Each structure stands twice: as structure tokens, then as C-alpha cells.
Amino acid sequence: MTPSPEPLIDAHAHFYHAGAGRTDWADVNAARFRAGDQMGITYHVASVLGSYGFTSPTYFPSPEDVTTGNDVMLDLCAREPDRVRMFVTVNPNYPVHALTEIDRCVARGAIGIKLLASRRADDPLLDPIADVAAARGLPVLHHIWQHRRREWPSQEISDGADLARLAERFPKANFILAHLGGGGDYMHTFPAVVDCPNIYPDLSGSGVDRGMLDAAIEALGAERLLWGCDLTMCTGLAKLRALDVIGLSARDIANIRWRNAARIFPPNSFPRATRDTRSVTGSEPA
């Protein structure tokens, strides 16, 4: 495909590392960059999820694995300053370690916080993290299952209603609702979060139903949605192509592609996007 000249921010990306139990980890990372170049991704906003279950559970990573993963991301950002940005991953079951990691990684350039399914989104253990996020202007990307109907093994899963309760407690913090196309009933998510303007669903996830994006825009508006890929790039590509054919204005497409991300992340997080906007939508996010 020929990428659009319009900036494109992947607000939900992941990279692997040598301690993640995969011998092909470097090849997977290189493939993400190649695919990103073909798709026209300006910035990958990424996290590492501990050891991805290799030495501690994926959704309950140990403090040691959290620190190792964050170190990997810090090094990657240093090597790729023009195309990688970082979420600092934390496990709220270790609150002192979580806050220490946020301080450490933000001091070295992290621009957001990543929460896994380590504790339900409305649990009070998340409050200190949300408080720091609000004070520092760091969006929180929270792992979400669309409409939680039962418990799932090896994780404490949350849905939009759970995240809404946290967002209502911290109206000055911004929350990214992960993978709108990721499991469950996304139509349940829209009414659950519609009254929480500080919740921004990302479009990643394996679901690529016809009408999903139309329904999301009708329910929440283009100013509330973020484009993203998650672990795989193919479904992000499907939604990227869909944006061009469902009748959106150029400005709405730009909002989803990059302007909303530029608005909710700390100022100047994406200089190549905000400096080099080669489209009819204007040069700076509203």
C-alpha cells in the first residue's frame, strides 16, 4: 500500500525482548518497524509487558520483570528517538514499585502508563497511579475486555463499565480503553463510557466487524477515538483502510490518525507529527 502523507500515531503498540522466551523476538520487532513504514506510522507508542509470561505471569508480572521490560523500552526509545515513544508498564499489586517505576521512566522520557489485567480497573489500588497520571498529564492505557460477563483465568479482567468508574473518580486523568475490537461486545462499551469524556477507546484488536467504526463514531465522535494496532499489525491495517471508506471528513480521519493522541499525551510528545502535517486538516491539534 502507498501510505498517506498524513501523520499516523499507533497509540497501542508492543515490542518483545530477549527475556520474553522467543528466539525470534528481534525479527518480530523488525517486522513491526517494516510494516509500520509501509503503513506510514509516524510514531509507535509502545510498552513491554514484563516477560510476556516467560518468567512471571503475563498479567501479574513480577517487579523484576516489570523493571526489565521498562528498561528494554527505555533503550529502544534511545535508539529510535524519531519513531518510538514509551508507556511505562506497572503492576498495581506492587504500589510502591509502580510509583517508583513511573517516576524513573518519566524522568527518561516515558509519556504514558500501561496497566494490564493485574487488578480490576475500578479497584482502589489503582487510585495512586491515576492520581499521578492526572498530576503529570500522562494518559493511562488500560487492558480491557469488551463486556465482561464472567471471570477469566490468569487475569483480573475489566470492561468499559469498570474503567468508567475509575475515570469518574479521576476526571483530570485521561484513560485509553484498550482494543475496542478485542473480545466481547463492543456495543456494550459505548453506553458504558459515553458519559466519561476522559476515556478514549483505541481501535486495535482482532475484531474488524463491518459497522464497528461507524457505531463508535456515532456513539462517541471522532474526537474520542485513537488508532492503534496492539501486538499484531494486520487488524490495525484493516481499520486504517476502513477509515478512508466510511464517509468521514478529512478532519475526522486526522483526529483518529494522530490529532487526538497529540492532544492527550504530554505536549511535544510527537514533534514529527505536529511539525510536518501535510494535509488539509491544519498544523496543530486543537
MOSUL-V945689 format. One record per pair of residues at least 24 apart in sequence whose ideal C-beta (glycine too) atoms are under 6 Angstrom apart, sorted by the first residue. I is the first residue (numbers start at 1). J is the second residue. If there is no record, write none. Layout:
i={I;I}
j={J;J}
//
This chain:
i={3;3;4;5;6;6;7;7;7;8;8;8;8;9;9;9;10;10;10;10;11;11;11;11;11;12;12;12;12;13;13;14;14;15;15;17;19;19;20;20;20;21;35;39;42;42;43;43;43;44;45;47;47;47;48;48;59;59;59;59;60;61;63;63;66;70;70;74;77;85;86;87;87;87;88;89;91;92;92;92;92;92;93;95;98;102;111;111;111;112;112;113;113;114;115;116;117;117;117;117;119;120;120;120;121;121;121;121;122;122;122;126;130;130;133;134;134;134;137;139;139;139;140;141;141;142;143;144;144;145;145;146;146;146;146;146;147;147;147;160;160;160;161;164;164;164;167;167;167;171;174;174;175;176;176;177;179;179;179;181;181;190;200;200;202;202;203;203;204;204;204;204;206;208;208;213;213;214;222;222;222;223;225;226;226;227;227;250;250;251;254;259}
j={39;40;40;278;257;279;42;258;273;40;41;42;257;43;258;261;41;44;228;229;45;202;226;228;261;202;204;228;230;44;46;46;231;46;48;72;51;68;51;52;54;54;233;237;272;273;83;85;270;84;85;87;89;114;72;73;116;117;118;155;118;91;94;97;91;101;105;108;109;111;110;112;114;141;113;114;118;118;119;125;126;129;118;128;129;132;265;266;269;138;139;138;140;141;142;143;143;155;156;157;156;156;158;162;158;162;163;166;162;165;166;166;170;173;173;170;172;173;266;174;176;264;175;176;178;175;178;177;178;183;184;183;184;185;186;189;184;185;188;189;192;193;192;192;193;196;196;198;199;198;198;264;199;200;202;201;204;205;230;205;207;219;224;226;226;228;227;239;228;229;230;236;235;235;238;242;246;246;252;255;256;255;256;260;261;256;257;280;281;281;281;285}
//
